[in-house]
Amino acid sequence: MSTGKQLLEELRRDEELRRALAEELIPEALRNRQLRRAMLLAISKEMATKDDIEGLKKATKEEIENLRAATKEDIEGLKAAMKEEIESLRAATKAEIEGLKEDVENLKVAMEGLKKDVESLREATKEDIEGLKRDMEALRKAAKEDMEKIAAELKSYVDARIGEVNTRIGDLYGVVKASLVAIVVTLASTILVPLLLRALF
């Protein structure tokens, strides 16, 4: 293999070597007018032309338009999806509100029933209290009558006993009176008989 080919292979393999060679050759090439011209011609060939720029502008505009259209479609799709989601949420919310209204109505009915039950309980309790008052009044009246009856019977019994005692006292008084008379007569006879005998004899 020739030296030139070996150098070319070495340059292809070694990036640092290529850079160092370029740094050595470029200043030398820039000093030479012919080399500068050749380099400029080569660079100008690689530079974009006016048509290339117009094509690039057109392609960029088309890309922008496509992107705008795609973005618009995405926005429209997003708007449609959001609208559907909002409508679905609205329908669900409406259904929940209707259910809540129904629950409220059921609660109102239950409250009315409870109110009626409470009123019925109040009336029944009032009637029970009135009945209890009547029973207590009847019991008080019966107790009063019983007490009056017992008092009358007790008075009759006491009066009867007092009458018996008075009768016994009267009988006893008669006995005592008769005993006293007998005692007086006995004393009188005991005393007077000796006196009379003494006076007569």
C-alpha positions in Angstrom: 0.0 0.0 0.0 1.3 3.5 -0.9 2.1 6.1 1.6 -0.8 8.3 0.4 -3.3 5.5 0.9 -1.9 4.8 4.3 -2.2 8.5 5.2 -5.8 8.6 3.9 -6.7 5.5 5.9 -5.0 7.0 9.0 -7.0 10.3 8.5 -10.2 8.3 8.2 -9.6 6.4 11.4 -8.2 9.3 13.5 -10.5 12.3 14.1 -8.0 14.2 16.1 -5.5 13.8 13.3 -8.0 15.1 10.7 -8.7 18.2 12.9 -5.0 18.9 13.4 -4.3 18.6 9.6 -7.2 21.0 8.9 -5.9 23.5 11.4 -2.5 23.4 9.6 -3.9 23.6 6.0 -6.7 26.2 6.4 -4.4 29.1 7.3 -2.2 28.2 4.3 -5.1 27.9 2.0 -6.5 31.3 3.0 -3.2 32.9 2.1 -3.5 31.6 -1.5 -6.0 33.5 -3.7 -6.7 30.5 -5.9 -7.3 28.3 -3.0 -9.6 30.9 -1.4 -11.6 31.1 -4.6 -11.9 27.4 -4.8 -13.0 27.2 -1.3 -15.6 29.9 -1.8 -17.0 28.2 -4.9 -17.3 24.9 -3.0 -19.0 26.7 -0.1 -21.4 28.6 -2.4 -22.4 25.3 -3.9 -23.4 24.0 -0.5 -25.2 27.2 0.4 -29.0 27.4 -0.1 -30.3 29.2 -3.2 -33.3 31.5 -3.4 -35.4 28.7 -4.7 -34.3 26.5 -1.9 -35.3 29.3 0.6 -38.7 29.7 -1.1 -39.2 26.0 -1.1 -38.3 25.9 2.5 -40.6 28.8 3.3 -43.4 27.0 1.4 -42.7 23.7 3.1 -42.6 25.5 6.5 -45.8 27.3 5.7 -47.5 24.1 4.7 -46.2 22.4 7.9 -47.5 25.3 9.9 -50.9 25.1 8.1 -50.9 21.4 8.7 -50.0 21.9 12.3 -52.6 24.6 12.6 -55.3 22.3 11.0 -54.2 19.4 13.3 -54.2 21.7 16.3 -57.7 23.0 15.3 -58.9 19.5 14.9 -57.5 18.6 18.2 -59.1 21.6 19.8 -62.4 20.8 18.1 -62.1 17.2 19.3 -61.2 18.4 22.8 -64.1 20.8 22.7 -66.5 18.1 21.6 -65.2 15.7 24.2 -65.4 18.4 26.9 -69.0 19.2 25.7 -69.9 15.5 25.9 -68.3 15.3 29.3 -70.1 18.4 30.5 -73.4 17.1 29.1 -72.8 13.8 30.8 -71.9 15.5 34.0 -75.0 17.7 33.7 -77.2 14.7 33.1 -75.7 12.9 36.0 -76.0 16.0 38.2 -79.6 16.4 37.1 -80.3 12.8 37.9 -78.7 13.2 41.3 -80.7 16.4 41.9 -83.9 14.6 40.9 -83.0 11.7 43.2 -82.3 14.2 46.0 -85.6 15.9 45.4 -87.3 12.5 45.6 -85.5 11.8 48.8 -86.6 15.2 50.2 -90.2 14.5 49.2 -90.0 11.0 50.9 -88.5 12.7 53.9 -91.4 15.2 53.9 -93.9 12.4 53.8 -92.1 10.6 56.6 -92.0 13.8 58.6 -95.8 14.3 58.1 -96.4 10.7 59.2 -94.2 11.2 62.2 -96.0 14.4 63.0 -99.3 12.6 62.8 -98.0 9.8 65.0 -96.8 12.4 67.5 -100.1 14.2 67.4 -101.9 10.9 67.9 -99.6 10.0 70.8 -100.2 13.4 72.3 -104.0 13.0 72.0 -103.8 9.4 73.5 -101.6 10.7 76.3 -104.0 13.6 76.9 -106.9 11.1 77.1 -104.9 8.8 79.4 -104.1 11.8 81.6 -107.8 12.8 81.7 -108.8 9.2 82.4 -106.2 9.1 85.2 -107.5 12.4 86.6 -111.1 11.0 86.6 -109.9 7.8 88.2 -108.0 9.7 90.9 -111.0 11.9 91.5 -113.3 8.9 91.8 -110.8 7.3 94.1 -110.6 10.4 96.2 -114.4 10.6 96.3 -114.7 7.0 97.2 -111.9 7.4 99.9 -113.8 10.4 101.3 -117.0 8.5 101.4 -115.3 5.6 103.0 -113.7 7.9 105.6 -117.0 9.6 106.3 -118.7 6.2 106.6 -115.9 5.0 108.9 -116.2 8.2 110.9 -119.9 7.8 111.2 -119.6 4.2 112.2 -116.9 5.1 114.7 -119.1 8.0 116.1 -122.0 5.6 116.4 -119.8 3.0 118.1 -118.3 5.7 120.5 -121.8 7.1 121.2 -123.1 3.6 121.9 -120.2 2.9 124.1 -120.6 6.2 125.9 -124.4 5.4 126.3 -123.5 2.1 127.8 -121.0 3.7 130.1 -123.6 6.3 131.1 -126.1 3.6 131.7 -123.7 1.6 133.8 -122.8 4.8 135.7 -126.5 5.4 136.3 -126.9 1.9 137.5 -123.9 2.2 139.7 -125.1 5.5 141.0 -128.4 3.9 141.9 -126.6 1.0 143.7 -124.3 3.5 145.5 -127.3 5.6 146.4 -129.2 2.6 147.7 -126.1 1.5 149.6 -125.6 4.9 151.1 -129.3 5.0 152.2 -128.9 1.5 153.7 -125.8 2.6 155.5 -127.4 5.8 156.8 -130.5 3.8 157.9 -128.2 1.3 159.5 -126.2 4.0 161.3 -129.4 5.8 162.3 -130.9 2.6 163.7 -127.7 1.7 165.5 -127.4 5.1 167.1 -131.1 6.0 167.6 -132.2 2.6 169.0 -130.0 2.8 172.1 -131.0 6.4 172.6 -134.6 5.6 172.4 -134.2 2.7 174.7 -132.2 4.8 177.1 -134.8 7.5 176.9 -137.7 5.2 177.5 -136.1 3.2 180.2 
